[in-house]
Amino acid sequence: MSKQLPVLTGAEDTGCCTPLAQEPIPATDAVNAAGAFKALGDPTRLQLLSRIASHAGGEVCVCELTPGFEVSGPTISHHLKVLRQAGLIDCERRGTWVYYWIVPSTLARLAGLLQVGSVTPVG
Amino acid sequence: MSKQLPVLTGAEDTGCCTPLAQEPIPATDAVNAAGAFKALGDPTRLQLLSRIASHAGGEVCVCELTPGFEVSGPTISHHLKVLRQAGLIDCERRGTWVYYWIVPSTLARLAGLLQVGSVTPVG
């Protein structure tokens, strides 16, 4: 089995986190968030995530995801698994195919961590 | 020399990117953004970035960054270099010490990519 990435945990479905720029991130939160950012740290995974997130209807069949990528089907499957283990996407098998959708709360939490606009400058 | 991470490029100082959920991210943008996300994909680097970003006055001496971490000085220096090469922080030497600050536009661009709230649901 491949290495399990930590699933991002934090505020329940509020889609917010204390921004990195507001106060030093606690070590445990840093481990969780770093796992999710690491999952985003690959161009193919970012493209897969974007295809899933931007797909009309909010979900996409794996059969529509593989065309257009220069990597093999098993490699795509591996990348999808990494995204899923990081809590960025979820999926369900229906008959022959697996359908994927994003987990908006995870993306929102990561975006919240990177927020810099609302921080009041000091001095 | 260590491997050079790609510096995030994109919209000029507008702090915005087309969100991943709005339309499929182009391959070149995915490579750039993945490099920055990869730099964020380490707990120590996230904590360093957060300490720099949340520091009163907007910048911090490297001498204030090393205490409190269980990793060595050279390891901290390596992590700071990775963050700098990813365009997340910048620095300047003044006399004995190097001072670090965040690059807000890079953080804002990454946050913009992960934005899901403003996307109109289809169907």
gemmi code that builds the backbone of each chain (N, CA, C; Angstrom):
import gemmi

chains = {
    "A": [
        ("MET", (0.848, -1.201, 0.000), (0.000, 0.000, 0.000), (0.878, 1.244, 0.000)),
        ("SER", (0.391, 2.270, -0.628), (1.163, 3.506, -0.659), (1.037, 4.227, 0.675)),
        ("LYS", (1.961, 5.169, 0.879), (1.993, 5.924, 2.131), (0.694, 6.721, 2.313)),
        ("GLN", (0.146, 6.649, 3.508), (-1.118, 7.343, 3.793), (-0.816, 8.792, 4.162)),
        ("LEU", (-1.409, 9.728, 3.440), (-1.247, 11.138, 3.794), (-2.254, 11.483, 4.880)),
        ("PRO", (-1.899, 12.385, 5.793), (-2.865, 12.769, 6.819), (-4.036, 13.522, 6.196)),
        ("VAL", (-5.211, 13.244, 6.707), (-6.406, 13.952, 6.235), (-6.498, 15.265, 6.994)),
        ("LEU", (-6.784, 16.326, 6.255), (-6.872, 17.643, 6.877), (-8.057, 17.689, 7.834)),
        ("THR", (-7.773, 18.083, 9.064), (-8.860, 18.246, 10.025), (-8.822, 19.677, 10.540)),
        ("GLY", (-9.886, 20.117, 11.143), (-9.903, 21.486, 11.656), (-11.317, 21.909, 11.919)),
        ("ALA", (-11.593, 23.174, 11.693), (-12.921, 23.704, 11.948), (-13.955, 22.874, 11.176)),
        ("GLU", (-15.052, 22.575, 11.823), (-16.064, 21.699, 11.221), (-16.875, 22.445, 10.160)),
        ("ASP", (-16.616, 22.134, 8.911), (-17.469, 22.596, 7.821), (-17.688, 24.104, 7.776)),
        ("THR", (-16.886, 24.848, 8.509), (-17.041, 26.298, 8.439), (-16.205, 26.840, 7.290)),
        ("GLY", (-15.311, 25.998, 6.779), (-14.501, 26.438, 5.657), (-13.489, 27.489, 6.045)),
        ("CYS", (-13.161, 27.586, 7.328), (-12.188, 28.620, 7.707), (-11.152, 28.093, 8.659)),
        ("CYS", (-10.085, 28.656, 8.641), (-8.942, 28.351, 9.504), (-8.347, 29.695, 9.908)),
        ("THR", (-7.652, 29.704, 11.011), (-6.905, 30.908, 11.331), (-5.812, 31.072, 10.282)),
        ("PRO", (-5.777, 32.214, 9.592), (-4.747, 32.386, 8.552), (-3.324, 32.273, 9.115)),
        ("LEU", (-2.417, 31.736, 8.312), (-1.004, 31.631, 8.698), (-0.443, 32.981, 9.131)),
        ("ALA", (-0.964, 34.050, 8.493), (-0.438, 35.392, 8.747), (-1.028, 36.023, 10.007)),
        ("GLN", (-2.021, 35.366, 10.593), (-2.658, 35.955, 11.779), (-1.931, 35.568, 13.062)),
        ("GLU", (-1.611, 34.273, 13.180), (-0.831, 33.821, 14.330), (-0.097, 32.543, 13.937)),
        ("PRO", (1.037, 32.255, 14.626), (1.821, 31.071, 14.273), (0.961, 29.812, 14.319)),
        ("ILE", (1.023, 29.019, 13.277), (0.204, 27.806, 13.182), (0.722, 26.763, 14.181)),
        ("PRO", (-0.183, 26.148, 14.968), (0.255, 25.090, 15.890), (0.822, 23.893, 15.127)),
        ("ALA", (1.749, 23.167, 15.769), (2.459, 22.060, 15.108), (1.504, 21.011, 14.525)),
        ("THR", (0.465, 20.647, 15.270), (-0.458, 19.604, 14.797), (-1.197, 20.065, 13.544)),
        ("ASP", (-1.665, 21.322, 13.565), (-2.346, 21.868, 12.392), (-1.398, 21.922, 11.197)),
        ("ALA", (-0.122, 22.234, 11.475), (0.864, 22.319, 10.393), (1.048, 20.964, 9.725)),
        ("VAL", (1.053, 19.901, 10.518), (1.207, 18.547, 9.963), (0.013, 18.213, 9.074)),
        ("ASN", (-1.197, 18.510, 9.556), (-2.402, 18.225, 8.771), (-2.421, 19.012, 7.461)),
        ("ALA", (-2.199, 20.321, 7.568), (-2.265, 21.174, 6.383), (-1.153, 20.840, 5.397)),
        ("ALA", (0.048, 20.553, 5.915), (1.171, 20.240, 5.027), (0.868, 18.990, 4.194)),
        ("GLY", (0.172, 18.030, 4.803), (-0.206, 16.828, 4.064), (-1.082, 17.152, 2.873)),
        ("ALA", (-2.033, 18.063, 3.070), (-2.931, 18.452, 1.979), (-2.184, 19.272, 0.921)),
        ("PHE", (-1.325, 20.197, 1.370), (-0.552, 20.999, 0.412), (0.392, 20.099, -0.406)),
        ("LYS", (0.937, 19.090, 0.262), (1.825, 18.157, -0.450), (1.060, 17.442, -1.561)),
        ("ALA", (-0.188, 17.094, -1.270), (-1.017, 16.444, -2.290), (-1.256, 17.378, -3.477)),
        ("LEU", (-1.300, 18.689, -3.203), (-1.495, 19.685, -4.273), (-0.181, 19.984, -5.011)),
        ("GLY", (0.930, 19.488, -4.480), (2.237, 19.842, -5.012), (2.688, 19.007, -6.202)),
        ("ASP", (1.774, 18.655, -7.045), (2.093, 17.898, -8.253), (1.204, 18.404, -9.394)),
        ("PRO", (1.802, 18.756, -10.528), (1.028, 19.358, -11.627), (-0.134, 18.484, -12.116)),
        ("THR", (0.109, 17.182, -12.239), (-0.956, 16.292, -12.716), (-2.111, 16.252, -11.712)),
        ("ARG", (-1.783, 16.212, -10.426), (-2.845, 16.182, -9.414), (-3.635, 17.481, -9.419)),
        ("LEU", (-2.932, 18.619, -9.588), (-3.635, 19.905, -9.653), (-4.578, 19.933, -10.843)),
        ("GLN", (-4.121, 19.398, -11.973), (-4.972, 19.380, -13.164), (-6.171, 18.452, -12.979)),
        ("LEU", (-5.935, 17.303, -12.360), (-7.046, 16.382, -12.084), (-8.058, 17.045, -11.151)),
        ("LEU", (-7.548, 17.662, -10.080), (-8.432, 18.320, -9.113), (-9.248, 19.411, -9.800)),
        ("SER", (-8.585, 20.171, -10.671), (-9.260, 21.259, -11.369), (-10.321, 20.727, -12.326)),
        ("ARG", (-10.007, 19.620, -13.004), (-11.000, 19.018, -13.911), (-12.230, 18.543, -13.146)),
        ("ILE", (-11.984, 17.947, -11.979), (-13.100, 17.468, -11.155), (-13.904, 18.659, -10.633)),
        ("ALA", (-13.180, 19.649, -10.102), (-13.842, 20.795, -9.454), (-14.646, 21.634, -10.439)),
        ("SER", (-14.151, 21.711, -11.679), (-14.781, 22.607, -12.650), (-15.791, 21.886, -13.532)),
        ("HIS", (-15.991, 20.590, -13.295), (-16.872, 19.808, -14.161), (-18.332, 20.165, -13.915)),
        ("ALA", (-19.061, 20.340, -15.007), (-20.494, 20.643, -14.903), (-21.189, 19.547, -14.100)),
        ("GLY", (-22.011, 19.948, -13.153), (-22.729, 18.968, -12.345), (-22.032, 18.636, -11.042)),
        ("GLY", (-20.751, 19.046, -10.938), (-20.047, 18.883, -9.668), (-19.394, 17.525, -9.463)),
        ("GLU", (-19.607, 16.593, -10.375), (-18.917, 15.306, -10.250), (-18.555, 14.796, -11.634)),
        ("VAL", (-17.584, 13.893, -11.672), (-17.083, 13.441, -12.961), (-16.707, 11.956, -12.894)),
        ("CYS", (-17.032, 11.260, -13.961), (-16.691, 9.842, -14.085), (-15.196, 9.726, -14.372)),
        ("VAL", (-14.547, 8.753, -13.756), (-13.111, 8.545, -13.984), (-12.833, 8.317, -15.480)),
        ("CYS", (-13.837, 7.805, -16.176), (-13.672, 7.551, -17.614), (-13.493, 8.841, -18.407)),
        ("GLU", (-13.956, 9.964, -17.835), (-13.778, 11.262, -18.497), (-12.489, 11.949, -18.060)),
        ("LEU", (-11.876, 11.435, -16.993), (-10.684, 12.098, -16.448), (-9.410, 11.670, -17.146)),
        ("THR", (-9.338, 10.409, -17.522), (-8.071, 9.881, -18.051), (-7.682, 10.446, -19.417)),
        ("PRO", (-8.647, 10.655, -20.362), (-8.204, 11.185, -21.661), (-7.575, 12.580, -21.509)),
        ("GLY", (-6.559, 12.848, -22.298), (-5.941, 14.168, -22.277), (-4.716, 14.256, -21.401)),
        ("PHE", (-4.470, 13.203, -20.615), (-3.250, 13.193, -19.808), (-2.229, 12.265, -20.441)),
        ("GLU", (-0.961, 12.662, -20.345), (0.092, 11.850, -20.961), (0.625, 10.777, -20.014)),
        ("VAL", (-0.062, 10.588, -18.901), (0.367, 9.535, -17.979), (-0.627, 8.372, -18.052)),
        ("SER", (-0.193, 7.212, -17.572), (-1.002, 5.993, -17.711), (-2.204, 5.993, -16.769)),
        ("GLY", (-3.160, 5.133, -17.069), (-4.338, 4.967, -16.222), (-3.997, 4.663, -14.771)),
        ("PRO", (-3.096, 3.704, -14.518), (-2.718, 3.416, -13.132), (-2.112, 4.624, -12.416)),
        ("THR", (-1.349, 5.446, -13.166), (-0.762, 6.640, -12.551), (-1.864, 7.631, -12.163)),
        ("ILE", (-2.846, 7.796, -13.051), (-3.998, 8.653, -12.739), (-4.691, 8.130, -11.477)),
        ("SER", (-4.901, 6.831, -11.425), (-5.552, 6.224, -10.252), (-4.764, 6.523, -8.980)),
        ("HIS", (-3.437, 6.419, -9.083), (-2.606, 6.712, -7.916), (-2.794, 8.161, -7.464)),
        ("HIS", (-2.757, 9.092, -8.431), (-2.917, 10.519, -8.093), (-4.290, 10.782, -7.469)),
        ("LEU", (-5.318, 10.140, -7.996), (-6.669, 10.316, -7.438), (-6.726, 9.801, -5.996)),
        ("LYS", (-6.014, 8.711, -5.754), (-5.975, 8.152, -4.402), (-5.295, 9.116, -3.428)),
        ("VAL", (-4.201, 9.738, -3.877), (-3.487, 10.708, -3.034), (-4.402, 11.892, -2.704)),
        ("LEU", (-5.128, 12.385, -3.714), (-6.057, 13.511, -3.497), (-7.163, 13.113, -2.515)),
        ("ARG", (-7.615, 11.871, -2.646), (-8.703, 11.400, -1.783), (-8.203, 11.232, -0.350)),
        ("GLN", (-7.013, 10.681, -0.188), (-6.466, 10.478, 1.157), (-6.173, 11.810, 1.849)),
        ("ALA", (-5.947, 12.840, 1.056), (-5.714, 14.172, 1.625), (-7.027, 14.893, 1.916)),
        ("GLY", (-8.134, 14.261, 1.621), (-9.440, 14.866, 1.920), (-9.867, 15.926, 0.922)),
        ("LEU", (-9.183, 15.984, -0.237), (-9.499, 17.018, -1.233), (-10.628, 16.590, -2.166)),
        ("ILE", (-10.759, 15.298, -2.374), (-11.848, 14.775, -3.214), (-12.454, 13.562, -2.523)),
        ("ASP", (-13.619, 13.163, -2.993), (-14.228, 11.926, -2.536), (-14.798, 11.211, -3.763)),
        ("CYS", (-15.180, 9.969, -3.600), (-15.655, 9.222, -4.758), (-16.652, 8.142, -4.368)),
        ("GLU", (-17.315, 7.614, -5.375), (-18.284, 6.530, -5.173), (-18.301, 5.672, -6.433)),
        ("ARG", (-18.324, 4.355, -6.240), (-18.433, 3.470, -7.395), (-19.910, 3.276, -7.719)),
        ("ARG", (-20.250, 3.430, -9.017), (-21.612, 3.134, -9.480), (-21.502, 2.243, -10.707)),
        ("GLY", (-21.754, 0.967, -10.499), (-21.621, 0.023, -11.610), (-20.168, -0.101, -12.008)),
        ("THR", (-19.898, 0.118, -13.306), (-18.549, -0.068, -13.836), (-17.598, 1.034, -13.405)),
        ("TRP", (-18.129, 2.259, -13.235), (-17.267, 3.420, -13.082), (-17.276, 4.019, -11.681)),
        ("VAL", (-16.166, 4.732, -11.406), (-16.069, 5.475, -10.148), (-16.280, 6.951, -10.471)),
        ("TYR", (-17.073, 7.639, -9.658), (-17.357, 9.062, -9.851), (-16.684, 9.869, -8.746)),
        ("TYR", (-16.090, 10.995, -9.153), (-15.326, 11.838, -8.225), (-15.937, 13.224, -8.098)),
        ("TRP", (-15.811, 13.791, -6.913), (-16.197, 15.190, -6.675), (-15.240, 15.797, -5.644)),
        ("ILE", (-15.177, 17.115, -5.597), (-14.280, 17.761, -4.633), (-14.957, 17.860, -3.260)),
        ("VAL", (-14.129, 18.045, -2.228), (-14.627, 18.334, -0.883), (-14.374, 19.824, -0.653)),
        ("PRO", (-15.405, 20.666, -0.890), (-15.195, 22.114, -0.865), (-14.641, 22.633, 0.468)),
        ("SER", (-15.032, 21.999, 1.584), (-14.592, 22.499, 2.891), (-13.072, 22.383, 3.052)),
        ("THR", (-12.472, 21.340, 2.478), (-11.014, 21.197, 2.575), (-10.316, 22.292, 1.772)),
        ("LEU", (-10.792, 22.528, 0.555), (-10.199, 23.592, -0.265), (-10.373, 24.951, 0.413)),
        ("ALA", (-11.537, 25.170, 0.993), (-11.801, 26.456, 1.646), (-10.902, 26.654, 2.860)),
        ("ARG", (-10.658, 25.560, 3.594), (-9.785, 25.670, 4.774), (-8.357, 26.019, 4.373)),
        ("LEU", (-7.868, 25.376, 3.298), (-6.509, 25.673, 2.823), (-6.431, 27.112, 2.320)),
        ("ALA", (-7.467, 27.531, 1.586), (-7.500, 28.921, 1.103), (-7.497, 29.881, 2.282)),
        ("GLY", (-8.233, 29.526, 3.335), (-8.295, 30.363, 4.537), (-6.940, 30.508, 5.206)),
        ("LEU", (-6.160, 29.425, 5.215), (-4.820, 29.477, 5.806), (-3.932, 30.479, 5.077)),
        ("LEU", (-4.116, 30.575, 3.759), (-3.243, 31.417, 2.928), (-3.734, 32.857, 2.826)),
        ("GLN", (-4.872, 33.131, 3.454), (-5.465, 34.472, 3.379), (-4.533, 35.517, 3.979)),
        ("VAL", (-4.281, 36.561, 3.233), (-3.439, 37.627, 3.769), (-4.168, 38.964, 3.789)),
        ("GLY", (-5.221, 39.077, 3.025), (-5.880, 40.365, 2.836), (-6.484, 40.967, 4.070)),
        ("SER", (-7.073, 40.118, 4.929), (-7.839, 40.656, 6.051), (-6.990, 40.909, 7.290)),
        ("VAL", (-5.680, 40.682, 7.158), (-4.809, 40.880, 8.318), (-4.464, 42.361, 8.460)),
        ("THR", (-4.665, 42.870, 9.667), (-4.371, 44.283, 9.917), (-2.861, 44.464, 10.057)),
        ("PRO", (-2.274, 45.355, 9.243), (-0.835, 45.580, 9.360), (-0.462, 46.183, 10.713)),
        ("VAL", (0.678, 45.820, 11.226), (1.140, 46.315, 12.524), (2.097, 47.498, 12.300)),
        ("GLY", (2.025, 48.489, 13.171), (3.013, 49.566, 13.148), (2.584, 50.785, 12.421)),
    ],
    "B": [
        ("MET", (24.198, 22.541, -5.568), (23.002, 23.351, -5.296), (21.772, 22.449, -5.266)),
        ("SER", (20.842, 22.811, -4.436), (19.614, 22.011, -4.355), (18.726, 22.302, -5.559)),
        ("LYS", (17.760, 21.430, -5.751), (16.866, 21.563, -6.900), (16.079, 22.870, -6.811)),
        ("GLN", (16.024, 23.576, -7.910), (15.322, 24.867, -7.938), (13.823, 24.628, -8.171)),
        ("LEU", (13.007, 25.138, -7.280), (11.557, 25.032, -7.475), (11.105, 26.148, -8.404)),
        ("PRO", (10.112, 25.902, -9.231), (9.643, 26.981, -10.095), (8.997, 28.083, -9.265)),
        ("VAL", (9.244, 29.312, -9.661), (8.621, 30.451, -8.979), (7.233, 30.647, -9.576)),
        ("LEU", (6.265, 30.859, -8.689), (4.894, 31.035, -9.149), (4.767, 32.314, -9.964)),
        ("THR", (4.261, 32.181, -11.158), (4.018, 33.374, -11.958), (2.537, 33.413, -12.322)),
        ("GLY", (2.086, 34.557, -12.742), (0.671, 34.652, -13.078), (0.259, 36.099, -13.143)),
        ("ALA", (-0.962, 36.374, -12.746), (-1.475, 37.732, -12.786), (-0.534, 38.646, -11.994)),
        ("GLU", (-0.261, 39.813, -12.524), (0.693, 40.733, -11.907), (0.105, 41.428, -10.684)),
        ("ASP", (0.533, 41.004, -9.510), (0.208, 41.718, -8.278), (-1.287, 41.936, -8.046)),
        ("THR", (-2.114, 41.234, -8.782), (-3.543, 41.406, -8.544), (-3.998, 40.445, -7.445)),
        ("GLY", (-3.123, 39.506, -7.112), (-3.461, 38.584, -6.054), (-4.561, 37.615, -6.434)),
        ("CYS", (-4.811, 37.447, -7.722), (-5.897, 36.553, -8.091), (-5.497, 35.615, -9.211)),
        ("CYS", (-6.075, 34.562, -9.247), (-5.914, 33.520, -10.260), (-7.307, 32.994, -10.564)),
        ("THR", (-7.469, 32.436, -11.723), (-8.720, 31.741, -11.984), (-8.800, 30.545, -11.044)),
        ("PRO", (-9.850, 30.453, -10.226), (-9.948, 29.317, -9.300), (-9.952, 27.978, -10.035)),
        ("LEU", (-9.351, 26.969, -9.399), (-9.329, 25.604, -9.959), (-10.731, 25.119, -10.287)),
        ("ALA", (-11.710, 25.588, -9.487), (-13.085, 25.111, -9.641), (-13.842, 25.859, -10.747)),
        ("GLN", (-13.224, 26.900, -11.294), (-13.921, 27.676, -12.318), (-13.711, 27.088, -13.709)),
        ("GLU", (-12.451, 26.768, -14.016), (-12.145, 26.119, -15.281), (-10.860, 25.315, -15.131)),
        ("PRO", (-10.679, 24.268, -15.966), (-9.475, 23.434, -15.836), (-8.204, 24.276, -15.933)),
        ("ILE", (-7.300, 24.082, -14.999), (-6.064, 24.867, -14.964), (-5.164, 24.442, -16.129)),
        ("PRO", (-4.609, 25.426, -16.864), (-3.670, 25.077, -17.952), (-2.409, 24.409, -17.400)),
        ("ALA", (-1.795, 23.551, -18.225), (-0.636, 22.756, -17.779), (0.488, 23.618, -17.210)),
        ("THR", (0.806, 24.742, -17.876), (1.915, 25.584, -17.415), (1.618, 26.177, -16.048)),
        ("ASP", (0.393, 26.664, -15.877), (-0.003, 27.212, -14.577), (0.048, 26.132, -13.500)),
        ("ALA", (-0.329, 24.911, -13.876), (-0.329, 23.801, -12.913), (1.095, 23.519, -12.429)),
        ("VAL", (2.061, 23.589, -13.341), (3.462, 23.352, -12.963), (3.927, 24.429, -11.984)),
        ("ASN", (3.616, 25.687, -12.297), (4.023, 26.783, -11.421), (3.390, 26.669, -10.034)),
        ("ALA", (2.078, 26.481, -10.025), (1.366, 26.437, -8.744), (1.766, 25.213, -7.931)),
        ("ALA", (1.966, 24.070, -8.607), (2.348, 22.840, -7.890), (3.696, 23.033, -7.178)),
        ("GLY", (4.600, 23.781, -7.815), (5.891, 24.056, -7.183), (5.732, 24.796, -5.870)),
        ("ALA", (4.822, 25.776, -5.851), (4.578, 26.542, -4.629), (3.863, 25.690, -3.578)),
        ("PHE", (2.872, 24.912, -4.013), (2.163, 24.041, -3.061), (3.112, 23.000, -2.462)),
        ("LYS", (4.033, 22.516, -3.289), (5.012, 21.541, -2.796), (5.875, 22.167, -1.691)),
        ("ALA", (6.229, 23.431, -1.886), (7.011, 24.130, -0.864), (6.218, 24.245, 0.446)),
        ("LEU", (4.896, 24.340, 0.342), (4.033, 24.419, 1.531), (3.780, 23.038, 2.141)),
        ("GLY", (4.165, 21.987, 1.433), (3.845, 20.626, 1.843), (4.785, 20.028, 2.875)),
        ("ASP", (5.265, 20.842, 3.776), (6.145, 20.365, 4.839), (5.785, 21.115, 6.125)),
        ("PRO", (5.557, 20.394, 7.231), (5.101, 21.050, 8.468), (6.056, 22.128, 8.981)),
        ("THR", (7.354, 21.860, 8.914), (8.320, 22.846, 9.411), (8.284, 24.110, 8.550)),
        ("ARG", (8.180, 23.924, 7.237), (8.119, 25.100, 6.352), (6.851, 25.905, 6.592)),
        ("LEU", (5.724, 25.205, 6.817), (4.475, 25.916, 7.100), (4.594, 26.724, 8.391)),
        ("GLN", (5.232, 26.127, 9.397), (5.400, 26.839, 10.667), (6.334, 28.034, 10.511)),
        ("LEU", (7.405, 27.857, 9.735), (8.328, 28.977, 9.478), (7.599, 30.102, 8.750)),
        ("LEU", (6.850, 29.727, 7.716), (6.114, 30.730, 6.936), (5.128, 31.476, 7.830)),
        ("SER", (4.451, 30.726, 8.705), (3.464, 31.338, 9.586), (4.134, 32.275, 10.593)),
        ("ARG", (5.300, 31.872, 11.110), (6.027, 32.748, 12.041), (6.441, 34.046, 11.362)),
        ("ILE", (6.893, 33.921, 10.127), (7.319, 35.119, 9.382), (6.101, 35.994, 9.086)),
        ("ALA", (5.034, 35.356, 8.600), (3.839, 36.101, 8.165), (3.150, 36.797, 9.318)),
        ("SER", (3.193, 36.172, 10.505), (2.431, 36.718, 11.636), (3.275, 37.604, 12.534)),
        ("HIS", (4.542, 37.805, 12.169), (5.435, 38.573, 13.033), (5.100, 40.062, 12.996)),
        ("ALA", (5.075, 40.661, 14.169), (4.812, 42.102, 14.268), (5.831, 42.874, 13.437)),
        ("GLY", (5.346, 43.791, 12.626), (6.237, 44.591, 11.806), (6.414, 44.040, 10.404)),
        ("GLY", (5.955, 42.791, 10.198), (5.958, 42.231, 8.852), (7.254, 41.585, 8.422)),
        ("GLU", (8.300, 41.665, 9.245), (9.535, 40.965, 8.903), (10.176, 40.430, 10.172)),
        ("VAL", (11.052, 39.453, 9.993), (11.633, 38.810, 11.163), (13.077, 38.414, 10.879)),
        ("CYS", (13.914, 38.604, 11.910), (15.327, 38.219, 11.822), (15.425, 36.703, 11.912)),
        ("VAL", (16.330, 36.115, 11.122), (16.515, 34.658, 11.160), (16.889, 34.201, 12.567)),
        ("CYS", (17.511, 35.099, 13.324), (17.912, 34.769, 14.699), (16.709, 34.524, 15.601)),
        ("GLU", (15.546, 35.062, 15.217), (14.320, 34.841, 15.994), (13.553, 33.633, 15.496)),
        ("LEU", (13.917, 33.130, 14.314), (13.164, 32.022, 13.724), (13.632, 30.657, 14.215)),
        ("THR", (14.946, 30.521, 14.443), (15.482, 29.193, 14.763), (15.054, 28.663, 16.136)),
        ("PRO", (14.996, 29.513, 17.198), (14.589, 28.941, 18.488), (13.170, 28.358, 18.431)),
        ("GLY", (12.967, 27.266, 19.123), (11.639, 26.664, 19.192), (11.422, 25.543, 18.190)),
        ("PHE", (12.371, 25.364, 17.266), (12.259, 24.252, 16.325), (13.222, 23.135, 16.735)),
        ("GLU", (12.783, 21.915, 16.528), (13.611, 20.781, 16.936), (14.567, 20.353, 15.828)),
        ("VAL", (14.655, 21.148, 14.768), (15.591, 20.820, 13.692), (16.769, 21.783, 13.754)),
        ("SER", (17.875, 21.398, 13.113), (19.112, 22.169, 13.191), (19.033, 23.471, 12.398)),
        ("GLY", (19.948, 24.377, 12.689), (20.042, 25.645, 11.968), (20.165, 25.462, 10.464)),
        ("PRO", (21.089, 24.594, 10.015), (21.211, 24.364, 8.562), (19.915, 23.857, 7.924)),
        ("THR", (19.156, 23.044, 8.676), (17.889, 22.544, 8.140), (16.886, 23.685, 7.998)),
        ("ILE", (16.850, 24.567, 8.997), (15.989, 25.753, 8.914), (16.379, 26.578, 7.682)),
        ("SER", (17.686, 26.781, 7.509), (18.169, 27.553, 6.353), (17.716, 26.926, 5.048)),
        ("HIS", (17.781, 25.607, 4.975), (17.341, 24.902, 3.762), (15.851, 25.153, 3.509)),
        ("HIS", (15.041, 25.033, 4.568), (13.599, 25.240, 4.412), (13.293, 26.684, 3.977)),
        ("LEU", (14.018, 27.639, 4.548), (13.813, 29.047, 4.166), (14.168, 29.259, 2.698)),
        ("LYS", (15.206, 28.559, 2.242), (15.618, 28.670, 0.842), (14.526, 28.119, -0.088)),
        ("VAL", (13.929, 27.007, 0.299), (12.849, 26.412, -0.499), (11.661, 27.376, -0.584)),
        ("LEU", (11.305, 27.979, 0.550), (10.192, 28.942, 0.566), (10.508, 30.157, -0.306)),
        ("ARG", (11.779, 30.586, -0.278), (12.183, 31.755, -1.064), (12.169, 31.423, -2.557)),
        ("GLN", (12.680, 30.234, -2.909), (12.710, 29.843, -4.319), (11.304, 29.651, -4.888)),
        ("ALA", (10.351, 29.365, -4.001), (8.956, 29.214, -4.445), (8.238, 30.558, -4.508)),
        ("GLY", (8.949, 31.625, -4.149), (8.355, 32.962, -4.228), (7.407, 33.274, -3.085)),
        ("LEU", (7.463, 32.480, -2.010), (6.556, 32.700, -0.873), (7.114, 33.700, 0.128)),
        ("ILE", (8.440, 33.785, 0.209), (9.083, 34.754, 1.098), (10.227, 35.409, 0.344)),
        ("ASP", (10.697, 36.518, 0.911), (11.895, 37.155, 0.371), (12.754, 37.572, 1.566)),
        ("CYS", (13.989, 37.952, 1.317), (14.877, 38.277, 2.427), (15.934, 39.291, 2.029)),
        ("GLU", (16.599, 39.826, 3.045), (17.673, 40.791, 2.833), (18.659, 40.637, 3.979)),
        ("ARG", (19.963, 40.657, 3.648), (20.984, 40.630, 4.698), (21.243, 42.062, 5.156)),
        ("ARG", (21.245, 42.235, 6.489), (21.622, 43.527, 7.063), (22.640, 43.269, 8.161)),
        ("GLY", (23.899, 43.526, 7.855), (24.966, 43.258, 8.814), (25.085, 41.767, 9.044)),
        ("THR", (24.985, 41.352, 10.305), (25.184, 39.948, 10.658), (24.014, 39.067, 10.254)),
        ("TRP", (22.808, 39.643, 10.269), (21.606, 38.815, 10.164), (20.852, 38.992, 8.859)),
        ("VAL", (20.095, 37.951, 8.526), (19.210, 38.003, 7.366), (17.784, 38.194, 7.879)),
        ("TYR", (17.028, 39.080, 7.223), (15.648, 39.363, 7.611), (14.701, 38.834, 6.541)),
        ("TYR", (13.609, 38.226, 6.991), (12.644, 37.592, 6.091), (11.273, 38.229, 6.191)),
        ("TRP", (10.561, 38.246, 5.068), (9.159, 38.688, 5.048), (8.419, 37.862, 3.991)),
        ("ILE", (7.099, 37.840, 4.093), (6.328, 37.057, 3.114), (6.093, 37.868, 1.837)),
        ("VAL", (5.788, 37.186, 0.753), (5.365, 37.823, -0.501), (3.847, 37.636, -0.582)),
        ("PRO", (3.061, 38.631, -0.135), (1.600, 38.458, -0.015), (0.935, 38.066, -1.332)),
        ("SER", (1.457, 38.580, -2.459), (0.797, 38.299, -3.738), (0.851, 36.805, -4.081)),
        ("THR", (1.942, 36.124, -3.697), (2.031, 34.678, -3.976), (1.007, 33.912, -3.146)),
        ("LEU", (0.913, 34.248, -1.860), (-0.065, 33.573, -0.995), (-1.480, 33.844, -1.498)),
        ("ALA", (-1.739, 35.085, -1.910), (-3.080, 35.439, -2.386), (-3.428, 34.679, -3.663)),
        ("ARG", (-2.424, 34.510, -4.543), (-2.679, 33.775, -5.790), (-3.031, 32.313, -5.512)),
        ("LEU", (-2.287, 31.710, -4.578), (-2.573, 30.312, -4.235), (-3.944, 30.195, -3.577)),
        ("ALA", (-4.259, 31.153, -2.684), (-5.582, 31.151, -2.042), (-6.670, 31.292, -3.102)),
        ("GLY", (-6.404, 32.133, -4.108), (-7.364, 32.341, -5.190), (-7.630, 31.071, -5.987)),
        ("LEU", (-6.576, 30.297, -6.197), (-6.734, 29.023, -6.921), (-7.671, 28.075, -6.189)),
        ("LEU", (-7.616, 28.116, -4.849), (-8.388, 27.169, -4.036), (-9.790, 27.665, -3.713)),
        ("GLN", (-10.100, 28.871, -4.178), (-11.408, 29.476, -3.889), (-12.541, 28.624, -4.453)),
        ("VAL", (-13.509, 28.303, -3.636), (-14.657, 27.549, -4.124), (-15.965, 28.285, -3.899)),
        ("GLY", (-15.947, 29.276, -3.017), (-17.194, 29.921, -2.590), (-17.938, 30.653, -3.679)),
        ("SER", (-17.195, 31.312, -4.579), (-17.840, 32.210, -5.527), (-18.266, 31.504, -6.816)),
        ("VAL", (-18.047, 30.179, -6.862), (-18.389, 29.447, -8.071), (-19.886, 29.139, -8.091)),
        ("THR", (-20.510, 29.472, -9.182), (-21.950, 29.216, -9.309), (-22.177, 27.737, -9.591)),
        ("PRO", (-22.974, 27.072, -8.748), (-23.247, 25.659, -8.993), (-24.027, 25.447, -10.289)),
        ("VAL", (-23.732, 24.370, -10.965), (-24.393, 24.064, -12.234), (-25.564, 23.123, -11.982)),
        ("GLY", (-26.654, 23.308, -12.690), (-27.743, 22.340, -12.661), (-28.865, 22.675, -11.726)),
    ],
}
model = gemmi.Model(1)
for chain_id, residues in chains.items():
    chain = gemmi.Chain(chain_id)
    for i, (resn, *xyz) in enumerate(residues, 1):
        res = gemmi.Residue()
        res.name, res.seqid = resn, gemmi.SeqId(i, " ")
        for name, pos in zip(("N", "CA", "C"), xyz):
            atom = gemmi.Atom()
            atom.name, atom.element = name, gemmi.Element(name[0])
            atom.pos, atom.b_iso = gemmi.Position(*pos), 0.0
            res.add_atom(atom)
        chain.add_residue(res)
    model.add_chain(chain)
structure = gemmi.Structure()
structure.add_model(model)
structure.setup_entities()
